[in-house]
Amino acid sequence: MNPAEDRSFEPAESVCPFCGVGCGIRYDPATGAARGWAGPVNTKGEVCPKGVAAWDAVDHPDRLTAPLVREDGALVEATWDEALARVSDAFARVRRDHGPDAVSFFASSNCTNEENYVLQKAARLFGTNNVDNCARLCHASTVAAMADRFGVGATTNSFDDLTETDVFLVVGANPAENHPVIFRSYVLPALRRGAELIHVDPRETPTSAAATHHLPVRPGYDITLLNALAATIVDEGLVDEAFCAERVEGLTAFEAFAADVDVDAAADRAGVDPAALRAAARAYAVADRATILTGMGLSQHACGTETVHALLNLPLLTGNVGRRGTGVNPLRGQNNVQGAGDVGALPDRLPGGRPVTDPEARAAVADVWGVPAAELPAEPGLTEVEATHAFGGEVRAAFVLGENPAVTEPNAGRVADALDALECLVVQDLFRTETAEHADVVLPGSAWAERGGTVTNTDRQVLRMRPNATPPGDARRDLDVLCALGARLTGRPDAFDYDGPESVFAEVTAATPPYGGMSYEGIGTGSQRWPFSEDAAEGTAVLHRDRFANGRRRAPLRVVEHVAPVDAVADDELVLTTGRVIEQFNSGALTRRSDRLVRMRGTETVQIHPDDAAARGVADGDRVRLANARGVTTAVAAVTPAIRPGTVFATFHTLEPLANALTGDALDPVAKIPEYKHSAVRVSVDPVDRTPGGP
């Protein structure tokens, strides 16, 4: 059926389903598309190209409109009762034969707080902490390091106080292109009044164009560069001694470490000019208010947690924590990365970030749920990537909500085999994605415009989504499906008997201390920010003013040594690093279905430096092969000095196959985040002409 048939459409204030900025969008009946409204973040109603195209997936003809089950190798339509019974019977059989930890639940940072909360509740009442979300793939190392040092893994400051910043240190992020509303509404005003911008990135990007200092770091050498910045600050007497005396531990030991750093040699190893590095360090250190904006270029490494620890030394040395216009602010890639973790969609954390190993935390959550604390599992579960590594062995069944791990997880060829090794794979999504093609049961999901609930954006603002449409065909809203599934899987229908998302949110606020006191009425068409307090109408904008979130007055400096990249690079190889473009999103399952977005980007390319291209006989516009032991993909060469020598860049959205055919399985030992930003590849002219019109 056509998903637009027999449906109602009514404009209502909602939130863009893409990046973590939290822009307000709604259905526009005049154009039959999405448009912005003046929300708490995009206060002028502006949206980026993805926001404009957000409606394209809502009434797309490829939408799933009924459950599918696999019969004789093919997915065929089924009733809801048949599909849900297939899921509950299979999961019950796996639990009986192998225990509850043989099942894994993949939540989604593209779904609401309420949906993620219900899914993690179902997992835990089923008997396992094997529940995680795709934030594991992007910011887990940032969260781990910040939680260790500061007590919480979240932005320290609000968007609003960025306008008071004097120096921006942007590391491994490209906000001018990938978070344009933040950049234009909050960063550019500061730059126009004279603020400086330091950009650490292997490429020249639209963010670099606005930068006073660009440090084109060699991929895999961020720790070396960050240590050189810190050593310069120490060597030139730019440490904020008064702040360190009150708020910092370990200064003497760190200064001894910094004294042994040869800044010029470190800069050379990191691939940047020593004079430029020193100038950037001075600019950051002498600023009255300096803030750090960080992204996946920093976090997506097998040493990502240590890299973020090296970064955190900079604001502690210079006193840039706990004041407006300062701090460390990760830029989130999906609209509810923060919220999914806040409400407990993590294998080691209950709602509110409390450890699953803490008996008091388990007792508190069990009290809210009305179950004995002894029924909640006490051992941390598997992370998302650990779970896929265990598919077919330790893990026999999986439920995947609104994500596409077949192409978003590293080493995609291995992941495809792992999905097929499961006894039962259940996928709930809008389309027959690459992951759904491996599934035994596929449940039609609901789009952003069809759901109510809340999401928590990058700077900790809880925002409300409201339905603009009814789901197509026999599709149901995700929350309704998850509640029905939770009741069947756990045998506790009363635990999932909610009146709707507002009643779920009321339970969220009881189980999640930072959200305590929030309400739908209080959020309205604005927001409430955690940690929430009735004394502050919109919540706490700046964290760590007098004490860090762990209750301590002081945070430690940490000595971090360089960690060699996992992929050694041979003489004939280049380093592949990946990233986003403004027109596309994650696996492209949504945005590649938008004709307007596809037209904007056109043919997908891989950036290669002229010296590297010449050495391989590659000309601009050639179709090239990128290959290693894990896989092969092809792209059109964009020969440009915008990428540093020895490195090639491709997005992870639209290559064929996608870039994760080439990325590796190595995981950060603390955060279990994969290594996406440093893969050794051989680049050559593709011997097969795959251009339009070719043979």
VOGU-3710 file (C-alpha; in Angstrom, 3 decimals, decimal comma):
1> mnpaedrsfe> 0,000/0,000/0,000  0,995/3,623/-0,305  2,005/4,770/3,226  0,263/8,101/2,620  -3,141/6,470/2,116  -5,718/6,427/4,919  -3,559/8,414/7,285  -4,122/11,650/9,156  -1,574/14,481/9,113  -1,712/17,365/11,557
11> paesvcpfcg> 1,161/19,790/12,332  2,443/19,668/15,906  5,694/20,752/17,531  8,242/17,935/17,370  12,021/17,423/17,239  14,251/16,639/14,260  15,171/12,916/14,163  18,742/13,459/13,050  21,672/15,040/14,955  21,771/15,841/18,655
21> vgcgirydpa> 21,131/19,589/18,367  17,400/19,179/18,993  15,924/21,533/16,400  12,151/21,919/16,347  10,390/20,643/13,209  6,788/19,826/12,261  4,681/18,829/9,297  3,794/21,692/6,969  0,423/21,031/5,260  1,072/23,811/2,744
31> tgaargwagp> 4,098/22,022/1,261  3,562/18,436/2,412  7,058/18,484/3,903  8,827/19,295/7,168  9,698/22,795/8,318  11,282/24,317/11,377  9,555/26,067/14,232  11,146/28,357/16,801  12,148/25,759/19,376  14,370/26,172/22,426
41> vntkgevcpk> 17,524/25,464/20,371  16,751/26,715/16,851  15,156/29,852/18,256  14,638/31,358/14,787  13,073/28,206/13,367  15,994/27,444/11,057  16,880/23,846/10,122  19,609/22,190/8,063  19,043/20,247/4,813  18,377/17,012/6,714
51> gvaawdavdh> 15,683/18,723/8,777  14,031/20,063/5,641  13,968/16,517/4,226  12,851/14,819/7,452  9,327/14,226/6,141  10,603/12,349/3,079  10,937/9,095/5,017  7,576/9,462/6,764  5,408/8,844/3,705  7,996/6,998/1,603
61> pdrltaplvr> 6,513/4,145/-0,477  9,089/1,678/0,904  7,795/2,010/4,477  7,043/-1,233/6,279  3,311/-1,408/6,985  2,866/-4,871/8,521  4,950/-7,373/10,513  7,084/-9,832/8,577  8,186/-13,332/9,589  10,609/-15,652/7,824
71> edgalveatw> 9,025/-18,690/6,190  11,040/-21,036/3,960  13,819/-18,465/3,771  11,609/-15,527/2,757  10,059/-12,692/4,784  6,274/-12,766/4,478  3,526/-10,674/6,070  2,008/-11,838/9,347  -0,411/-10,583/11,961  0,883/-8,794/15,025
81> dealarvsda> -0,155/-11,658/17,249  1,729/-14,141/15,080  4,855/-11,976/14,973  4,933/-11,174/18,706  4,270/-14,819/19,576  7,170/-15,837/17,325  9,442/-13,429/19,243  8,319/-14,371/22,750  8,438/-18,112/22,025  11,940/-17,922/20,513
91> farvrrdhgp> 13,360/-15,756/23,304  11,761/-17,969/25,979  13,300/-21,049/24,346  16,750/-19,436/24,264  16,455/-18,378/27,913  15,374/-21,888/28,912  18,222/-23,564/27,032  21,045/-21,063/27,534  20,000/-18,552/30,199  18,820/-14,918/29,898
101> davsffassn> 22,282/-13,634/28,971  21,997/-15,528/25,690  19,680/-12,727/24,512  20,856/-9,207/23,665  18,768/-6,046/23,237  19,896/-3,163/21,029  18,201/0,073/22,028  18,387/3,193/19,864  19,652/6,716/20,366  17,267/7,645/17,551
111> ctneenyvlq> 14,247/6,643/19,661  12,630/8,474/22,567  13,523/8,336/26,230  10,278/6,518/26,888  10,929/3,858/24,243  14,488/3,249/25,422  13,378/3,148/29,040  10,718/0,526/28,340  13,175/-1,606/26,326  15,863/-1,603/29,023
121> kaarlfgtnn> 13,198/-2,366/31,625  12,040/-5,329/29,559  15,625/-6,585/29,188  16,314/-6,410/32,910  13,027/-7,991/33,933  13,770/-10,685/31,339  16,938/-11,296/33,380  19,829/-9,706/31,487  21,852/-6,497/31,408  22,680/-7,167/27,744
131> vdncarlcha> 21,165/-3,872/26,594  23,088/-1,128/24,826  22,577/1,616/22,264  24,557/2,915/19,324  26,133/5,704/21,371  28,609/2,878/22,027  29,804/3,460/18,475  30,396/7,193/18,755  30,836/8,714/22,223  31,352/5,862/24,694
141> stvaamadrf> 35,004/6,783/25,259  34,139/10,433/25,896  31,485/9,403/28,406  33,862/6,982/30,144  36,700/9,476/30,565  34,487/12,379/31,624  32,593/10,203/34,096  35,877/9,000/35,563  37,360/12,477/36,005  34,329/14,754/36,375
151> gvgattnsfd> 31,678/12,343/37,623  29,373/12,483/34,619  29,793/11,947/30,871  27,858/14,877/29,439  28,322/18,386/28,118  29,529/20,670/30,875  27,895/23,783/29,442  24,870/24,988/27,517  24,702/26,134/23,912  23,668/29,561/25,108
161> dltetdvflv> 26,829/30,300/27,047  29,001/29,395/24,028  28,326/32,921/22,816  30,521/34,147/25,710  33,516/32,018/24,704  36,796/33,688/23,754  38,534/30,629/22,251  36,980/27,457/20,821  39,124/24,326/20,695  37,327/22,041/18,217
171> vganpaenhp> 38,833/18,550/18,210  37,762/15,834/15,779  34,516/17,584/14,876  33,184/19,650/11,994  30,253/21,585/13,491  30,057/24,109/10,646  28,883/21,257/8,421  27,505/18,605/10,757  25,913/20,731/13,511  25,198/23,894/11,517
181> vifrsyvlpa> 22,503/25,319/13,804  24,871/25,193/16,787  27,626/26,696/14,694  25,623/29,502/13,141  23,517/30,409/16,145  26,046/30,076/18,967  29,636/29,803/17,675  29,589/32,334/14,830  28,293/35,196/17,009  31,301/34,711/19,292
191> lrrgaelihv> 33,681/34,564/16,323  32,199/37,763/14,916  32,933/39,626/18,131  36,560/38,448/18,029  36,733/34,946/19,493  39,333/32,576/18,041  38,819/29,017/16,828  41,437/26,247/16,945  40,585/23,287/14,728  42,269/19,899/15,206
201> dpretptsaa> 41,361/17,689/12,249  43,231/15,842/9,460  41,110/17,667/6,880  40,362/21,221/5,902  36,594/21,535/6,314  34,040/24,334/6,568  34,987/24,549/10,255  38,656/25,006/9,316  37,623/27,891/7,079  36,471/29,762/10,184
211> athhlpvrpg> 39,547/28,796/12,218  42,360/31,030/13,415  44,553/27,946/13,898  44,269/24,636/12,015  46,277/21,659/13,281  45,920/18,855/10,671  46,714/16,012/13,059  47,941/12,688/11,744  45,199/10,120/12,467  46,064/8,054/15,517
221> yditllnala> 48,317/10,702/17,063  45,807/12,821/18,970  47,344/11,911/22,345  50,749/13,047/21,126  49,313/16,355/19,948  47,280/16,937/23,123  50,296/16,186/25,318  52,315/18,697/23,306  49,634/21,351/23,865  49,652/20,622/27,605
231> ativdeglvd> 53,459/20,655/27,735  53,513/24,050/26,030  51,067/25,409/28,595  53,278/24,141/31,428  56,567/25,187/29,820  55,415/28,743/29,124  53,999/29,322/32,600  50,383/29,467/31,435  48,931/27,129/34,076  46,105/28,672/36,138
241> eafcaerveg> 47,820/28,161/39,491  44,937/29,523/41,570  42,395/27,188/39,943  44,716/24,199/40,220  45,322/24,909/43,914  41,573/24,749/44,579  40,186/22,267/42,065  42,966/20,020/40,710  45,028/17,076/41,996  48,400/15,837/40,726
251> ltafeafaad> 49,810/19,074/39,318  53,384/18,412/40,444  53,512/14,938/38,888  51,931/16,186/35,673  54,380/19,092/35,387  57,230/16,593/35,727  55,714/14,537/32,895  55,217/17,635/30,748  58,828/18,715/31,277  59,975/15,546/29,516
261> vdvdaaadra> 57,812/16,165/26,447  59,822/17,421/23,469  57,171/19,672/21,955  58,868/20,046/18,578  59,380/16,284/18,209  55,830/15,557/19,371  54,409/18,053/16,890  56,412/16,402/14,118  55,111/12,937/15,068  51,566/14,311/15,127
271> gvdpaalraa> 52,071/15,843/11,695  51,646/19,507/12,636  53,898/22,551/12,584  55,478/23,110/16,039  55,063/26,874/15,834  51,387/26,512/14,944  50,905/24,093/17,828  52,543/26,451/20,309  50,457/29,379/19,049  47,274/27,344/19,489
281> arayavadra> 48,284/26,303/23,015  48,913/29,930/23,983  45,606/31,089/22,529  43,688/28,458/24,492  45,592/29,009/27,748  45,483/32,805/27,912  41,796/33,095/26,999  39,541/34,268/29,784  36,950/31,701/28,665  37,901/28,765/26,454
291> tiltgmglsq> 35,607/25,885/25,537  36,218/22,534/23,896  33,862/21,089/21,275  34,711/17,494/20,535  33,434/14,827/18,169  33,972/11,327/16,888  37,342/12,134/15,347  38,638/12,089/18,907  36,530/9,327/20,414  36,368/6,597/17,749
301> hacgtetvha> 39,713/4,992/18,454  40,815/1,823/20,213  42,566/4,215/22,615  39,613/6,627/22,668  39,215/6,778/26,448  42,914/7,560/26,951  42,696/10,196/24,200  39,827/11,955/25,958  41,762/11,768/29,230  44,603/13,618/27,499
311> llnlplltgn> 42,106/16,236/26,328  40,639/16,737/29,814  44,029/17,820/31,140  43,770/21,046/29,127  40,714/22,635/30,822  41,993/21,539/34,244  45,402/23,120/33,684  43,854/26,390/32,518  40,829/26,731/34,805  38,330/26,320/31,982
321> vgrrgtgvnp> 35,733/24,301/33,895  32,684/25,379/35,893  32,090/28,767/34,277  30,002/30,038/31,393  31,792/29,911/28,064  34,188/27,151/29,166  34,124/23,384/29,639  34,125/20,256/27,473  31,158/19,722/25,177  30,794/16,539/23,076
331> lrgqnnvqga> 28,690/17,089/19,948  26,201/14,229/19,722  25,404/12,569/16,407  21,806/11,378/16,961  18,871/13,171/18,502  18,797/11,093/21,688  22,335/9,857/22,276  22,323/11,532/25,677  18,858/10,412/26,698  19,249/6,749/25,742
341> gdvgalpdrl> 22,097/6,447/28,219  20,382/8,610/30,835  17,377/6,269/31,036  19,434/3,097/31,329  19,938/1,700/27,821  23,462/0,650/28,822  24,833/-2,728/29,920  26,557/-1,427/33,059  24,262/1,437/34,107  20,734/1,670/35,422
351> pggrpvtdpe> 18,549/4,744/34,811  20,328/7,834/36,091  23,788/6,440/35,387  23,902/4,289/38,520  26,034/1,106/38,300  24,181/-2,179/37,936  26,649/-3,559/40,492  25,413/-1,157/43,209  22,877/-2,958/45,466  21,336/0,329/46,598
361> araavadvwg> 20,850/1,442/43,006  19,210/-1,850/42,083  16,962/-1,613/45,135  15,906/1,916/44,218  14,991/0,938/40,644  13,277/-2,250/41,799  11,173/-0,192/44,184  9,994/2,022/41,317  9,218/-1,075/39,241  7,482/-2,854/42,080
371> vpaaelpaep> 9,648/-5,982/41,932  12,086/-7,602/44,393  15,606/-6,191/44,003  16,930/-9,740/43,801  15,230/-10,116/40,410  17,416/-7,450/38,768  20,664/-8,846/37,314  23,751/-7,564/39,122  26,546/-8,216/36,605  27,254/-5,829/33,702
381> glteveatha> 26,076/-7,094/30,340  27,734/-7,084/26,941  28,167/-3,888/24,981  26,717/-3,688/21,485  29,905/-4,691/19,661  30,814/-7,342/22,245  27,369/-8,813/21,678  27,809/-9,079/17,915  31,194/-10,713/18,499  29,296/-13,300/20,570
391> fggevraafv> 26,424/-13,902/18,121  25,992/-17,599/17,453  27,915/-18,538/20,582  27,336/-16,884/23,942  24,480/-14,859/22,415  21,773/-16,804/20,551  19,033/-14,189/20,009  18,873/-10,428/19,574  16,324/-7,631/19,360  17,371/-4,539/17,373
401> lgenpavtep> 15,340/-1,346/17,713  15,693/1,328/15,044  19,367/0,719/14,243  21,250/-0,883/11,373  24,292/-2,722/12,794  24,839/-4,676/9,571  26,441/-1,532/8,171  27,128/0,724/11,167  29,298/-1,722/13,102  32,933/-2,241/12,090
411> nagrvadald> 34,069/-5,083/9,836  30,674/-5,361/8,194  31,452/-8,671/6,538  31,965/-10,303/9,922  28,794/-8,679/11,281  26,700/-10,083/8,414  27,921/-13,593/9,195  27,265/-13,038/12,916  23,670/-11,936/12,283  23,044/-15,104/10,303
421> aleclvvqdl> 24,461/-17,204/13,156  21,672/-16,178/15,549  18,813/-18,545/16,323  16,427/-15,590/16,272  16,972/-12,004/15,123  14,163/-9,465/15,577  14,350/-6,016/13,962  11,958/-3,132/14,543  12,448/-0,419/11,926  10,841/1,756/9,260
431> frtetaehad> 12,313/-0,047/6,237  13,788/-3,369/5,179  17,285/-2,291/6,073  20,440/-4,311/5,543  19,992/-5,652/9,089  16,331/-6,510/8,531  17,318/-8,692/5,600  18,968/-11,054/8,111  15,980/-11,063/10,491  13,573/-13,825/11,442
441> vvlpgsawae> 10,935/-11,282/12,496  10,633/-7,671/11,300  8,273/-5,302/13,110  7,233/-2,055/11,397  8,403/0,939/13,397  7,175/4,497/13,754  8,870/7,579/12,320  9,652/10,773/14,219  6,384/12,321/13,042  4,301/9,439/14,391
451> rggtvtntdr> 5,533/9,350/17,969  5,104/11,284/21,160  7,662/11,317/23,929  10,861/13,096/24,871  14,468/13,219/23,715  17,493/14,723/25,454  19,712/16,817/23,234  23,445/17,494/23,271  23,372/20,099/26,037  21,104/18,047/28,320
461> qvlrmrpnat> 17,798/19,698/27,359  14,800/17,360/27,544  12,472/18,209/24,639  9,025/16,942/23,703  8,053/15,220/20,488  4,401/15,239/19,373  2,678/13,147/16,687  2,193/14,813/13,317  0,846/11,678/11,636  -0,599/8,244/12,244
471> ppgdarrdld> 1,542/5,192/11,311  0,925/3,679/7,866  -1,092/0,542/7,248  -0,963/-1,911/10,131  2,157/-0,327/11,643  2,009/0,672/15,301  3,836/3,224/17,384  7,138/1,901/18,725  6,175/2,473/22,358  3,018/0,389/21,994
481> vlcalgarlt> 4,991/-2,438/20,408  7,676/-2,366/23,101  5,124/-2,419/25,891  3,340/-5,403/24,312  6,630/-7,187/23,806  7,814/-6,404/27,351  4,629/-7,867/28,807  5,061/-11,081/26,788  8,795/-11,520/27,418  8,660/-10,934/31,166
491> grpdafdydg> 5,251/-12,330/32,072  4,581/-9,060/33,907  1,843/-7,243/31,966  1,234/-4,825/34,844  4,836/-3,566/34,561  4,138/-2,398/31,003  0,595/-1,121/31,403  1,091/2,567/30,591  -1,465/5,095/29,397  1,041/6,524/26,919
501> pesvfaevta> 4,425/8,236/26,788  3,537/10,769/29,489  2,903/8,038/32,044  6,171/6,354/31,051  7,984/9,655/31,515  6,504/10,005/34,991  8,153/6,685/35,847  11,392/7,806/34,166  11,565/10,813/36,484  11,099/8,526/39,497
511> atppyggmsy> 13,799/6,086/38,369  16,278/8,639/36,973  17,430/11,094/39,682  18,765/13,848/37,353  15,286/13,998/35,746  13,463/14,174/39,081  10,837/16,931/39,133  10,488/17,214/35,351  7,081/16,943/33,718  5,465/17,143/30,298
521> egigtgsqrw> 3,634/20,263/31,398  6,844/21,858/32,619  8,658/21,064/29,366  5,812/22,321/27,168  7,221/23,682/23,908  10,408/24,657/25,720  12,734/22,354/27,615  13,932/21,272/31,035  17,613/20,512/31,495  19,168/17,968/33,825
531> pfsedaaegt> 20,214/17,972/36,557  16,815/19,486/37,152  15,894/21,583/40,160  12,633/23,275/40,993  14,743/26,287/42,002  16,038/26,654/38,445  13,100/26,808/36,066  14,997/25,228/33,142  17,594/23,169/35,007  21,360/23,515/35,451
541> avlhrdrfan> 23,197/25,017/32,481  26,791/24,875/33,776  28,093/21,810/35,588  30,972/21,547/38,067  30,834/25,145/39,330  31,976/24,426/42,892  32,237/20,668/42,901  32,394/18,041/40,233  29,379/15,822/39,658  30,955/13,041/41,716
551> grrraplrvv> 30,805/15,350/44,746  34,539/15,954/44,837  36,060/19,390/44,990  39,099/18,351/42,920  39,638/16,442/39,676  42,930/14,702/38,907  45,337/15,475/36,126  46,308/12,286/34,319  49,517/11,292/32,583  48,641/9,661/29,246
561> ehvapvdava> 51,224/8,054/26,999  50,845/7,630/23,235  49,090/4,424/22,168  50,059/3,113/18,745  47,177/2,600/16,287  46,015/-0,996/15,967  46,288/-1,056/12,172  49,949/-0,832/11,226  50,307/1,006/7,909  52,584/-0,530/5,272
571> ddelvlttgr> 54,578/1,591/2,849  52,038/1,085/0,067  49,031/1,792/2,302  47,163/4,907/3,394  45,090/5,592/6,497  41,330/5,655/5,923  39,419/7,962/8,241  35,657/8,429/8,082  33,067/11,060/8,905  29,771/12,725/8,064
581> vieqfnsgal> 28,423/15,152/5,505  25,547/17,531/6,087  23,178/15,848/3,637  23,420/12,301/5,005  22,920/10,485/8,296  24,505/7,349/9,731  23,894/4,269/7,557  21,835/6,342/5,147  18,776/4,117/5,677  16,652/7,265/5,958
591> trrsdrlvrm> 18,502/9,979/4,065  19,423/7,897/1,017  15,682/7,535/0,414  15,320/11,299/0,068  15,657/12,373/-3,546  16,432/15,945/-2,537  19,342/14,892/-0,304  20,758/12,475/-2,853  20,675/15,218/-5,492  22,503/17,620/-3,174
601> rgtetvqihp> 25,440/15,298/-2,555  25,654/13,481/-5,864  28,312/10,831/-6,404  30,128/9,704/-3,278  33,848/10,438/-3,190  37,009/9,611/-1,322  39,373/12,500/-0,659  43,029/11,810/-1,473  46,021/14,175/-1,366  47,610/15,062/-4,740
611> ddaaargvad> 50,957/13,477/-3,737  49,293/10,193/-2,790  47,155/10,259/-5,928  50,144/10,849/-8,205  52,079/7,999/-6,599  49,186/5,641/-7,432  48,299/6,938/-10,871  44,972/8,266/-9,635  43,418/11,275/-11,353  40,594/13,414/-10,045
621> gdrvrlanar> 37,296/11,751/-10,982  38,741/8,255/-11,358  36,857/5,435/-9,744  39,175/3,858/-7,193  39,245/0,720/-5,068  39,884/0,849/-1,338  40,851/-2,559/-0,020  42,298/-4,409/2,943  41,993/-7,875/4,441  38,495/-7,087/5,744
631> gvttavaavt> 36,869/-5,955/2,525  36,741/-3,854/-0,628  34,744/-0,793/-1,607  34,842/1,726/-4,429  34,433/5,488/-4,741  35,180/8,409/-7,033  38,518/10,060/-6,249  38,453/13,691/-5,168  42,089/14,760/-5,421  42,522/17,654/-3,013
641> pairpgtvfa> 45,086/19,187/-0,652  42,251/19,502/1,890  43,224/16,047/3,204  46,669/15,584/4,733  49,184/13,331/2,934  49,071/9,671/3,876  45,358/9,835/4,653  42,149/9,324/2,702  38,701/10,370/3,854  35,300/8,882/3,050
651> tfhtleplan> 31,910/9,266/4,647  30,283/6,248/6,263  26,918/6,947/4,567  26,949/6,001/0,906  29,958/4,093/-0,451  29,119/0,768/-2,067  29,704/-1,271/0,032  29,691/1,182/2,923  32,994/2,170/4,512  32,591/-0,201/7,457
661> altgdaldpv> 33,462/-3,050/5,131  37,025/-1,853/5,805  37,051/-0,857/9,480  38,410/-3,185/12,147  37,233/-5,052/15,214  39,644/-3,575/17,761  37,860/-2,118/20,790  38,863/0,423/23,401  39,565/-1,618/26,548  37,503/0,681/28,788
671> akipeykhsa> 34,607/2,012/26,703  34,520/-0,851/24,159  34,180/1,691/21,353  35,445/0,505/17,939  38,363/1,927/15,985  36,727/3,751/13,077  39,201/6,557/12,376  42,368/4,636/11,512  42,124/1,766/9,012  45,037/0,796/6,776
681> vrvsvdpvdr> 43,919/0,502/3,134  45,435/0,150/-0,304  44,095/2,598/-2,880  44,245/1,899/-6,611  42,397/2,752/-9,804  39,393/0,435/-10,088  39,893/-1,838/-13,106  36,117/-2,090/-13,593  34,325/0,989/-14,949  31,268/1,427/-12,745
691> tpggp> 30,498/4,983/-13,758  27,069/5,688/-15,319  27,180/4,583/-18,917  30,266/2,418/-18,412  30,426/-1,253/-19,437
//
